[in-house]
């Protein structure tokens, strides 16, 4: 939370602007940063989360190419919600990273999704450049939860 932010896309810059706006309004605000959200109910306007997307694509039987040079912290929405409620109950203010433990690449995440679901699609690791996404993403989006663990007494 104390590291100097360095957004690499317009989306990231607008997220940072939102954080700054929240703290300009009141230093007592609580701002949560999270990463790689997935859960039972999808992700609304995005048309599903990564887990749902991978399962859907695997069900179509097409070969899958997934980025293997971007590390993230996949985080279960129920865990993020639970930690957020606990922070609010304790009167926490400021910026907190609220993510699950561990990290992986998107390719490693997909491989684990398929392992746990018993699926064996044709899965190939690729680079971000090969994927060719319109928006640039950071290569390392792993967030430290030391401040969260300190505030809640556990990771």
Secondary structure, DSSP 4 states (H G I P E B T S, - for coil): --SPP---SHHHHHHHHHHHHHHHH-TT-EEEE--SEE-TTTTGGGSS-HHHHHHHHHHTT--EEEE-S-EE--EEHHHHHHHHHHHHHTT--EEEE---S--EEHHHHHHHHHHHHT----EEEE-HHHHT-SS---SB-----HHHHHHHS--
